């Protein structure tokens, strides 16, 4: 089983990706006010996890796979535009929040590939990227496959196959409510090591439900990488403070991988 590497011209990738750093905001390191499950504000006093991650535990009976976040984003921002319009280019022209100039979707996709490729390149050798059988995306709840994120990942030049291992079932799934049985595996995954990737993370309801389906089918989800984690500084002064702290922090492509041991569940 291969350990994940990124093929292609590393020097060119480094310069192209470093030019995008002004648009990226580093995720917060572990801290008393940060949820270890989702890198956001730990909003429940005296609990280990935030209320969204506690919902995951309650709905799925399992602690969340800690989200490994490349960047934070907020709306409006260029990064939000890229993550929205790479899969929905027709919506760009009329979007009142748009910050980034109109461009063909393939250019946006290529930019997201550059960000993802550089992140993976700088983390080659990390335990969650070793001995992988497959890289799998969280299926879209609204659009028919293939997911646009698969094109992003193909643009990375990975040595591990990008495979659709999951599909949505008819089980209702809302953006804020994790659900058992919302996804099903399309092929046997018993004992396989799967890197799960999603484009954005807000409550984790979708990606954690997807991770759960893989785990229930016997796969080891080595990590859940998300290109960007939504922050809403207007939600609470505490969120605004974390956002300001991180927006002022230096961006690093290297990641402190979440502990492979699961975060403790709420009492
Ligand atoms: Zn959380």
Boltz pocket constraint, residues with backbone or C-beta under 6 A from the ligand:
constraints:
  - pocket:
      binder: B
      contacts: [[A, 35], [A, 36], [A, 37], [A, 38], [A, 39], [A, 40], [A, 41], [A, 49], [A, 50], [A, 51], [A, 52], [A, 53], [A, 54]]
      max_distance: 6.0
